[in-house]
Amino acid sequence: MQQFVKNNDALGAVNRGIPCESGLCTLCDSACTGKCETWLSCLEGRKMLYPRRFGSATSGANHTIALGTGYHSLRVQGYAYGSKGLAENLTDDPDDCIFTNVNVETEFGNEIKTKSRVPIMTGALGSTFIAAKYWPSFAVGAALAGFPIVVGENVVGVDKKSILENGRIKSAPELERRIEYFTRYYDGYGAIIIQMNVEDTRNGVAEYLIDKYGNDIIIELKWGQGAKDIGGEIQVSSIEYAQFLKDRGYIVDPDPYNPVVIKGYENRSVTSFARHSRLGATNKHTSDQVREDFMNSVAYLRKLGYKRISLKTGAYGMENLAMAIRYAADAKLDLLTIDGAGGGTGMSPWNMMQHWGIPSLALHAKAYEYCKILEEQGIKPPDLSFAGGFAREDHLFKAISLGAPYTKLVCLGRAPMIAGFLGSNIEATFHPERKAELSGHWETLPKTVTEYGIYPEEIFAQWETVKNKVGKDEMKNIPFGAVAMVGYADKLAGGLQQFMAGARKFNLSEIDRSDLIASNRETAELTKIPFMTDALDAEAIAILKA
């Protein structure tokens, strides 16, 4: 198993314990004072692409041949000549072939194309309290940076202020708040995607949204995610809220109406309740039955008026993966997100995250293979988004390359949430009277922040960029977390441009699987990406023998 180092002295990054493959700490705390690479990127932007202490230090990579399989065991292939994908107004002259001219924009969709300035999207930010508390930063940041954001499942069901009559939504203030934060700053790039599970379908979320927002919304059906093979969950500490959720039709564990549990709550031996969603398709026992039900669901959404529909699936086995790809293709969906084990932004059961499902690299390699099989039959595969353990620009390049040409986006779950945490903590120190509203934790700026500055204009590398975009007067309405999000997205974009320039690919659509090599034989066998000394070996020998 690959071991990931705790500290990166070249970048000045530090993790608690051994980090995940994404580079994030296993437990990402909203009160954290730093400083993993993503945390620092939210402040410094693309400056974080380079080692620190320039002019006073030198630095060297500390990698060895990777052990085990995972995205860490893929490497980016570089080339010493050529150029592909230059914009029409550019030539292959070295003055034009610079990394800042690399186009990292992407688009996805079947009939209607949705554009994104950088090939990322958020994971589903649903009924978790973190999603609700930091939503202004997440949504405004995504809109300003120009990439899609996903409102996850159960937002209406857990909202105490929402009104349901005869099981159907009449009012959904929290869902509306989520949408309005994004649309206020939407400029044609990105999108807001609303996810539905069993309970959302029963509550009439799709009907409510199409009536109120029309086709400004992308609706997403959900089969699962990479963190768990049961429905979504949250944890609540109030027995009154737990009873409200049970009355709304949710599974609540332990039962808040059980007299023994009530007594335990009064005695403080029971301190929390887990609210769970239901499993889907439990009354379907063959793939044909699932297909019929799925196609009927899509047809119903089309009849309601939805023009853009997506599907999110999780780290299930190969049959379910093939079903998701084939059914999404047959239904002409706009996007299929495939989430590998085992991340999660909510409160997924820990050992389920550790031991359930197909890890990302294996799942995504098979997704490419299955899309290729469809294409060879004359069936257009769906546009894909890969999810599961991504946070850095090398992750973006590898995921897009592994699934090329089908992969259009990379879904980031926990990483962009750090921008909301960090920005809100900083903003609360400048506005202590709004600390509770901002969900800030800090009383004063920690040293990890003051080393960059003591004013927002100094602290955030993208402050002036955001101010120039929205205007000086509007800047007072922009959450600091949104500015941090723009900084993080800019770092990803800049780093991706550099990797692409090294591969001589100046447009995202030019990336393909030849831009990857495997650093061990096991990974080569799993992904069908050639081992690093096998790649182009025949061409090398031909040169030597010429």
PAMAR-561287 format. One record per residue (C-alpha): residue in three letters; x, y, z. Coordinates in steps of 0.5 Angstrom, whole numbers, always signed. Layout:
residues N
   res       X       Y       Z
   ALA       X       Y       Z
...
This chain:
residues 546
   res       X       Y       Z
   MET      +0      +0      +0
   GLN      +3      +7      -2
   GLN      +4     +11      +4
   PHE      +3     +19      +4
   VAL      +8     +23      +7
   LYS      +5     +28     +13
   ASN      +9     +34     +11
   ASN     +11     +38      +5
   ASP     +17     +42      +7
   ALA     +18     +45      +0
   LEU     +11     +48      +0
   GLY     +11     +49      +7
   ALA      +4     +44      +7
   VAL      +3     +40     +14
   ASN      -3     +35     +15
   ARG      -5     +32     +21
   GLY      -3     +24     +21
   ILE      -2     +21     +14
   PRO      -6     +24      +9
   CYS     -11     +21      +4
   GLU      -9     +20      -3
   SER     -12     +27      -4
   GLY      -7     +30      +0
   LEU     -13     +32      +5
   CYS     -12     +30     +12
   THR     -17     +24     +14
   LEU     -21     +29     +18
   CYS     -22     +36     +15
   ASP     -24     +40     +21
   SER     -28     +47     +20
   ALA     -24     +50     +25
   CYS     -17     +48     +22
   THR     -11     +54     +23
   GLY      -8     +50     +17
   LYS      -4     +48     +13
   CYS      -5     +43      +8
   GLU      -4     +44      +1
   THR     -11     +46      -1
   TRP     -12     +50      +5
   LEU      -5     +54      +3
   SER      -8     +55      -4
   CYS     -14     +58      -2
   LEU     -10     +64      +0
   GLU      -4     +64      -4
   GLY      -7     +61     -11
   ARG      -2     +59     -16
   LYS      +4     +61     -12
   MET      +3     +55      -9
   LEU      +5     +51     -15
   TYR     +12     +53     -13
   PRO     +17     +51      -7
   ARG     +17     +57      -2
   ARG     +23     +61      +0
   PHE     +25     +62      -7
   GLY     +32     +65      -8
   SER     +34     +62      -1
   ALA     +33     +55      -2
   THR     +33     +49      -7
   SER     +28     +43      -7
   GLY     +28     +36     -10
   ALA     +22     +31     -11
   ASN     +22     +26      -6
   HIS     +18     +21     -10
   THR     +20     +14     -11
   ILE     +17      +8     -15
   ALA     +10      +8     -13
   LEU      +7      +2      -9
   GLY      +0      -1     -10
   THR      -5      +2     -15
   GLY      -8      +9     -15
   TYR      -8     +15     -18
   HIS      -1     +16     -15
   SER      +2     +11     -19
   LEU      +0     +14     -25
   ARG      +5     +19     -28
   VAL      +4     +25     -33
   GLN      +8     +23     -40
   GLY     +12     +29     -43
   TYR     +14     +31     -50
   ALA     +20     +35     -52
   TYR     +17     +37     -59
   GLY     +10     +38     -62
   SER      +4     +42     -60
   LYS      -3     +41     -61
   GLY     -10     +45     -60
   LEU      -7     +52     -60
   ALA     -13     +57     -61
   GLU     -14     +59     -68
   ASN     -10     +66     -67
   LEU      -4     +63     -65
   THR      +2     +59     -68
   ASP      +7     +54     -66
   ASP     +12     +59     -65
   PRO     +15     +59     -58
   ASP     +12     +66     -57
   ASP      +5     +63     -57
   CYS      +6     +56     -54
   ILE      +7     +58     -47
   PHE      +3     +55     -41
   THR      -2     +61     -40
   ASN      -4     +60     -47
   VAL      -7     +53     -45
   ASN     -15     +53     -45
   VAL     -17     +49     -40
   GLU     -25     +51     -41
   THR     -29     +45     -42
   GLU     -37     +43     -43
   PHE     -41     +38     -42
   GLY     -48     +36     -45
   ASN     -52     +32     -50
   GLU     -56     +37     -54
   ILE     -55     +43     -49
   LYS     -48     +45     -47
   THR     -46     +47     -40
   LYS     -39     +51     -40
   SER     -34     +51     -35
   ARG     -28     +55     -34
   VAL     -24     +50     -31
   PRO     -26     +42     -31
   ILE     -28     +41     -24
   MET     -35     +41     -20
   THR     -37     +40     -13
   GLY     -39     +34     -10
   ALA     -46     +34      -7
   LEU     -47     +39      -2
   GLY     -54     +37      +1
   SER     -57     +36      +8
   THR     -51     +36     +12
   PHE     -50     +42     +17
   ILE     -43     +44     +14
   ALA     -46     +45      +7
   ALA     -52     +49     +10
   LYS     -47     +53     +14
   TYR     -42     +55      +9
   TRP     -46     +55      +3
   PRO     -46     +62      +1
   SER     -38     +61      +0
   PHE     -39     +55      -4
   ALA     -44     +58      -8
   VAL     -42     +65     -10
   GLY     -35     +62     -10
   ALA     -37     +57     -16
   ALA     -41     +62     -19
   LEU     -35     +67     -19
   ALA     -30     +62     -22
   GLY     -35     +59     -27
   PHE     -36     +51     -25
   PRO     -42     +47     -23
   ILE     -44     +46     -16
   VAL     -49     +41     -14
   VAL     -54     +41      -9
   GLY     -55     +34      -5
   GLU     -60     +30      -3
   ASN     -65     +31      +2
   VAL     -65     +39      +3
   VAL     -72     +40      +3
   GLY     -74     +34      +8
   VAL     -69     +37     +13
   ASP     -71     +44     +13
   LYS     -76     +46     +19
   LYS     -78     +52     +15
   SER     -80     +48      +9
   ILE     -88     +46      +8
   LEU     -90     +40      +5
   GLU     -98     +39      +4
   ASN    -100     +32      +2
   GLY     -93     +30      +1
   ARG     -91     +35      -4
   ILE     -87     +41      -3
   LYS     -91     +48      -2
   SER     -85     +52      +0
   ALA     -78     +50      +0
   PRO     -74     +56      +3
   GLU     -67     +53      +4
   LEU     -67     +50      -3
   GLU     -69     +57      -6
   ARG     -63     +60      -2
   ARG     -58     +55      -5
   ILE     -60     +57     -12
   GLU     -61     +64     -11
   TYR     -54     +65      -8
   PHE     -51     +62     -14
   THR     -55     +65     -19
   ARG     -54     +72     -17
   TYR     -47     +71     -19
   TYR     -48     +66     -25
   ASP     -45     +69     -32
   GLY     -46     +63     -37
   TYR     -40     +59     -34
   GLY     -42     +53     -29
   ALA     -49     +51     -27
   ILE     -53     +49     -21
   ILE     -55     +42     -21
   ILE     -60     +39     -16
   GLN     -60     +32     -14
   MET     -66     +27     -12
   ASN     -66     +21      -8
   VAL     -72     +17      -6
   GLU     -75     +22      -1
   ASP     -74     +28      -6
   THR     -78     +24     -11
   ARG     -83     +23      -6
   ASN     -83     +30      -4
   GLY     -84     +33     -11
   VAL     -77     +36     -12
   ALA     -77     +36     -19
   GLU     -84     +38     -20
   TYR     -83     +44     -15
   LEU     -76     +46     -19
   ILE     -79     +46     -26
   ASP     -85     +50     -24
   LYS     -80     +55     -21
   TYR     -74     +55     -24
   GLY     -75     +52     -31
   ASN     -69     +50     -35
   ASP     -64     +54     -31
   ILE     -63     +48     -26
   ILE     -60     +41     -28
   ILE     -63     +35     -25
   GLU     -59     +29     -22
   LEU     -62     +22     -21
   LYS     -58     +19     -16
   TRP     -56     +11     -15
   GLY     -50     +12     -10
   GLN     -44     +15      -8
   GLY     -37     +13      -7
   ALA     -37     +13      +1
   LYS     -42      +8      +2
   ASP     -47      +3      +0
   ILE     -53      +6      +4
   GLY     -57     +12      +3
   GLY     -55     +19      +6
   GLU     -55     +21     +13
   ILE     -54     +26     +18
   GLN     -53     +27     +25
   VAL     -58     +31     +30
   SER     -57     +32     +37
   SER     -64     +35     +39
   ILE     -69     +30     +40
   GLU     -75     +35     +38
   TYR     -71     +35     +31
   ALA     -70     +28     +31
   GLN     -78     +27     +32
   PHE     -79     +32     +26
   LEU     -75     +28     +21
   LYS     -78     +22     +23
   ASP     -85     +25     +22
   ARG     -82     +27     +15
   GLY     -82     +20     +13
   TYR     -74     +19     +15
   ILE     -71     +13     +18
   VAL     -68     +16     +25
   ASP     -64     +11     +29
   PRO     -65     +10     +35
   ASP     -72     +11     +35
   PRO     -74     +18     +38
   TYR     -81     +16     +40
   ASN     -78     +10     +43
   PRO     -80     +11     +51
   VAL     -73      +8     +53
   VAL     -69     +12     +48
   ILE     -73     +18     +51
   LYS     -71     +16     +58
   GLY     -64     +15     +55
   TYR     -64     +22     +52
   GLU     -66     +25     +58
   ASN     -61     +22     +62
   ARG     -56     +24     +57
   SER     -53     +17     +55
   VAL     -57     +18     +48
   THR     -54     +25     +45
   SER     -55     +24     +38
   PHE     -59     +21     +33
   ALA     -57     +19     +26
   ARG     -62     +21     +20
   HIS     -62     +16     +14
   SER     -65     +16      +7
   ARG     -68     +10      +4
   LEU     -64      +5      -1
   GLY     -67      +5      -8
   ALA     -69      +0     -13
   THR     -70      -5      -8
   ASN     -76      -8     -11
   LYS     -72      -9     -18
   HIS     -69     -16     -18
   THR     -66     -16     -25
   SER     -62     -11     -29
   ASP     -68     -10     -34
   GLN     -73      -8     -29
   VAL     -68      -3     -27
   ARG     -67      +0     -34
   GLU     -75      +0     -35
   ASP     -75      +4     -28
   PHE     -70      +8     -30
   MET     -72     +10     -37
   ASN     -79     +11     -34
   SER     -76     +16     -29
   VAL     -72     +20     -35
   ALA     -78     +20     -39
   TYR     -82     +23     -33
   LEU     -77     +29     -32
   ARG     -77     +30     -40
   LYS     -85     +31     -40
   LEU     -84     +36     -34
   GLY     -80     +40     -38
   TYR     -73     +38     -36
   LYS     -68     +39     -42
   ARG     -61     +37     -38
   ILE     -61     +31     -33
   SER     -55     +28     -30
   LEU     -54     +21     -26
   LYS     -49     +20     -20
   THR     -47     +13     -19
   GLY     -42     +10     -14
   ALA     -37      +5     -13
   TYR     -41      -1     -14
   GLY     -39      -7     -18
   MET     -38      -8     -26
   GLU     -45     -10     -27
   ASN     -48      -4     -24
   LEU     -42      +1     -27
   ALA     -44      -2     -34
   MET     -51      -1     -33
   ALA     -50      +6     -31
   ILE     -46      +8     -37
   ARG     -51      +4     -42
   TYR     -57      +7     -39
   ALA     -54     +14     -39
   ALA     -52     +13     -46
   ASP     -59     +10     -48
   ALA     -63     +16     -44
   LYS     -58     +21     -47
   LEU     -57     +24     -41
   ASP     -52     +30     -40
   LEU     -47     +28     -35
   LEU     -45     +21     -31
   THR     -41     +22     -25
   ILE     -38     +16     -23
   ASP     -35     +16     -15
   GLY     -30     +11     -13
   ALA     -29      +9      -6
   GLY     -28     +12      -1
   GLY     -29     +19      +1
   GLY     -35     +23      +3
   THR     -37     +30      +5
   GLY     -42     +28     +11
   MET     -42     +23     +16
   SER     -41     +16     +12
   PRO     -40     +10     +17
   TRP     -32     +10     +18
   ASN     -31      +3     +16
   MET     -36      +3     +11
   MET     -32      +8      +8
   GLN     -25      +4      +9
   HIS     -28      -3      +6
   TRP     -34      -2      +1
   GLY     -33      -1      -6
   ILE     -29      -1     -12
   PRO     -23      +4     -11
   SER     -23     +10     -16
   LEU     -17      +8     -21
   ALA     -20      +1     -22
   LEU     -27      +4     -23
   HIS     -25      +9     -27
   ALA     -21      +5     -32
   LYS     -27      +0     -33
   ALA     -31      +6     -34
   TYR     -27      +8     -40
   GLU     -26      +1     -43
   TYR     -34      +0     -42
   CYS     -35      +7     -46
   LYS     -30      +5     -51
   ILE     -35      -2     -52
   LEU     -41      +3     -53
   GLU     -37      +7     -58
   GLU     -35      +1     -62
   GLN     -42      -1     -63
   GLY     -44      +6     -65
   ILE     -47      +8     -59
   LYS     -45     +15     -56
   PRO     -43     +14     -49
   PRO     -45     +20     -44
   ASP     -40     +25     -42
   LEU     -37     +23     -35
   SER     -35     +26     -29
   PHE     -30     +22     -25
   ALA     -30     +23     -17
   GLY     -26     +20     -11
   GLY     -20     +23      -8
   PHE     -18     +29     -12
   ALA     -16     +35     -10
   ARG     -10     +38     -14
   GLU      -8     +39     -21
   ASP      -4     +33     -23
   HIS     -11     +29     -20
   LEU     -15     +33     -26
   PHE     -10     +32     -31
   LYS     -10     +24     -29
   ALA     -17     +23     -29
   ILE     -19     +27     -35
   SER     -13     +23     -39
   LEU     -15     +16     -36
   GLY     -22     +17     -39
   ALA     -21     +21     -45
   PRO     -25     +23     -49
   TYR     -31     +22     -45
   THR     -29     +25     -38
   LYS     -30     +32     -39
   LEU     -30     +34     -31
   VAL     -27     +32     -25
   CYS     -31     +32     -19
   LEU     -28     +35     -12
   GLY     -32     +33      -6
   ARG     -28     +35      +1
   ALA     -23     +40      -2
   PRO     -27     +46      -5
   MET     -30     +46      +2
   ILE     -24     +48      +5
   ALA     -24     +55      +2
   GLY     -31     +56      +6
   PHE     -28     +54     +12
   LEU     -22     +58     +12
   GLY     -25     +64      +9
   SER     -31     +64     +14
   ASN     -26     +64     +20
   ILE     -22     +70     +17
   GLU     -28     +74     +16
   ALA     -31     +73     +23
   THR     -24     +76     +26
   PHE     -26     +82     +22
   HIS     -33     +82     +24
   PRO     -34     +79     +30
   GLU     -41     +81     +31
   ARG     -43     +76     +25
   LYS     -39     +70     +28
   ALA     -45     +66     +29
   GLU     -48     +68     +22
   LEU     -41     +66     +19
   SER     -40     +60     +23
   GLY     -33     +62     +24
   HIS     -29     +59     +30
   TRP     -23     +64     +31
   GLU     -22     +70     +35
   THR     -16     +73     +32
   LEU     -12     +71     +26
   PRO      -7     +65     +27
   LYS      +0     +66     +25
   THR      -1     +61     +19
   VAL      -5     +67     +16
   THR      -2     +73     +19
   GLU      +5     +71     +15
   TYR      +1     +73      +9
   GLY      -2     +79     +11
   ILE      -7     +82     +16
   TYR     -12     +85     +11
   PRO     -16     +81      +7
   GLU     -13     +85      +1
   GLU      -6     +82      +3
   ILE      -9     +75      +5
   PHE     -12     +73      -1
   ALA      -8     +73      -8
   GLN     -15     +73     -12
   TRP     -18     +79      -8
   GLU     -17     +84     -13
   THR     -19     +79     -19
   VAL     -26     +78     -15
   LYS     -27     +86     -14
   ASN     -25     +87     -21
   LYS     -31     +82     -23
   VAL     -36     +84     -19
   GLY     -35     +92     -17
   LYS     -32     +95     -11
   ASP     -39     +97      -8
   GLU     -41     +89      -9
   MET     -35     +87      -6
   LYS     -38     +88      +1
   ASN     -43     +82      -1
   ILE     -38     +77      -3
   PRO     -36     +72      +3
   PHE     -29     +71      +4
   GLY     -30     +64      +3
   ALA     -32     +65      -4
   VAL     -25     +69      -5
   ALA     -22     +63      -3
   MET     -25     +59      -7
   VAL     -23     +63     -13
   GLY     -16     +63     -11
   TYR     -16     +55     -10
   ALA     -19     +54     -17
   ASP     -14     +59     -20
   LYS      -9     +55     -17
   LEU     -12     +48     -20
   ALA     -12     +52     -27
   GLY      -5     +54     -27
   GLY      -2     +48     -25
   LEU      -7     +44     -30
   GLN      -4     +49     -36
   GLN      +3     +47     -34
   PHE      +2     +40     -34
   MET      -2     +41     -41
   ALA      +4     +45     -44
   GLY      +9     +40     -42
   ALA      +5     +35     -46
   ARG      +4     +39     -52
   LYS      -3     +40     -51
   PHE      -6     +47     -51
   ASN     -13     +45     -51
   LEU     -17     +41     -46
   SER     -20     +37     -51
   GLU     -13     +34     -54
   ILE     -11     +31     -47
   ASP     -11     +23     -49
   ARG      -9     +17     -45
   SER      -2     +17     -49
   ASP      -1     +23     -44
   LEU      +0     +18     -38
   ILE      +5     +12     -36
   ALA      +4      +7     -31
   SER     +10      +7     -25
   ASN      +9      +0     -24
   ARG      +7      -6     -27
   GLU      +1      -8     -23
   THR      -2      -1     -25
   ALA      -1      -2     -32
   GLU      -4      -9     -32
   LEU     -10      -5     -28
   THR     -11      +1     -33
   LYS      -8      -1     -40
   ILE      -4      +5     -39
   PRO      +3      +2     -41
   PHE      +9      +2     -36
   MET     +13      +8     -37
   THR     +19      +4     -40
   ASP     +15      +1     -45
   ALA     +11      +7     -47
   LEU     +14      +9     -54
   ASP     +19      +4     -53
   ALA     +18      +1     -61
   GLU     +19      +9     -63
   ALA     +25      +9     -59
   ILE     +28      +3     -62
   ALA     +26      +5     -69
   ILE     +30     +12     -68
   LEU     +36      +8     -66
   LYS     +36      +3     -71
   ALA     +35      +8     -77
